[in-house]
Amino acid sequence: MATLYRKYRSQRFDDVIGQDPIVTTLTNQIKLGRISHAYLFTGSRGVGKTSCARIFARAVNCLHPVNGSPCGECEVCKSLAADNVDIIEMDAASNNGVDDARDIREKVKYLPVSCKYKVYIIDEVHMLTGGAFNALLKTIEEPPEHVIFILATTEPQKLPQTILSRCIRFDFRLVPTDILAKHIAHIYDLEGIKYTPEAAEEIARLGEGSVRDALSVADTLASAAEVVTPELVLALTGAGETASIAELFERTAERDLAGVLSSIDGFAKRGKSVAAVCRQLIDYTRNVIVAKSVGKEKAINGGMINADRAALERIIAAADKYSMQDIARILEELGVAENGLKYSVNPRVFLETSLVKLVCDSLREDDLLRRIAALENNSVGLPSEQKKNKVISCGESAPTRSSISAPVAKTDDGFVKTAAPVKSEATVSRIDDFAPPPEPEYYPEPEYIPPVTERVGYTKYGDTAKKQEPIASKPDISQINVTTADEGEFKHIGASKEEGRELLGKIAIALRRAATPAADRARRLLSRGVAVKEREDAIGFVTPDDSFLSMSEGVVLDVLNGVLNSLGIKKHARIERTADDLFEDDFAHAVELFGRDCTFRE
């Protein structure tokens, strides 16, 4: 006795289900006599590619076609019902060499025996070798008028473009679940098999759009019991119950590691297939993410969710309860697990490991997010041991040596200021050049040495003194008035001198408030050891060599110039290398140390 998918293979175009656009096009070509010389049928397994090729081969030769389908009554149709030399069907998986292609090329020149057309149906054509494709290329492009080629494949991307361009292509789609369920119910009715509508729907879902796969499952269940029920379908196919799959998803989303492992153990004890459970869990997660994306009404009434009514309520509830990020993470990891199960020698352990990693990584990520939030809130709620090891980034506060060794006071304008600030040779501030502060007594205050710009009148060169013109001091950057700044924002900026801290604080605040990708990029680059210095004609951002090119990008410069302009600073931003900065700022000190009178040249 033939199996159901062979017994009920489509014999006419009217029997083909789920491929209406393709059937309409092919029947119209037969009615109008517009037959092409080469066709390419692509699509997943079991969707009707070979069946349509056979029907089309008979229809083009039928003496009296009915609505584009073979009549089945004429002499030609009767002769084609059995094996016929005019319709050659070959499997390219086993006949894929150059010699096989040359044999076809030699035989196409002979006229058909009893038909109008000689039709070559080459199944799994992507298995042909490169040499075989080249041997057939010219023949497929310009075959004799009595020859038609029909190529069928599940992987069209493996075909050369030279072949694709010579064929009329038809893409067969997966059959919708509701159409497939009606087809199974119709066949069960013809066979006299008792079933429930829910069982037919479950079989259709297991077929995953493939008519052949669904009929194979239906054939397996036909003799299992007097009545085919959903419970029987799940029991014989090794799939998990819908309620158990929903429970496994919920435990995974809630990061209940013990519950996840308990669910997997339950499936294993009931003899369920681990691969089938993983596939069902993927389908369930996909349904949840669809329900969350399109809404409850559209998900239920639009038929976008492939689930029964019992599972639909839990899917909608899960979509309301869990975040899109959690659902998407589960779906992504399960997809990786499904692919790995194909090659695993112990599927249960592999799936358990994948779910454990998913749950634990989610917990770790949540912990990191909580820590970052605590750092942004000035470490409120962090344990003391975490405060000692907190990471300082752009826009966050950091203890400095001067802030430990000197009392902290607040100025009239609200800025944080040390009672005895440490002076240096230039207005310099680094946004992240800090280390966790050791005990203050190990870092005595350095002796104050006034910079060259403050020594108006005389400058020493060795043991002699030379009269010089007063050098104009640099404008005080602290005098820039920014009324939107506040003390809380400045706590996130650390520097060795007040003026640099104030300027970097205002820049970081402006970049953070801009909330654009370009501003975020500029802010991240500033956190890579960048120092800010005031020049006569520009505000210099002294950058390490590894960040110089990134800082010099036009987008970053535009953002920095926009920030400076918004702060009322009438100077443009200039990106400088660290080496150039040291040479320019310390040149006068080198003259003083070595006692040489030399001229600085730009």
Summary of the structure (lengths in Angstrom):
residues: 602
radius of gyration: 38.8
end to end distance: 97.2
largest distance: 123.8
contacts: 1765
relative contact order: 0.05
helix: 52%
strand: 11%
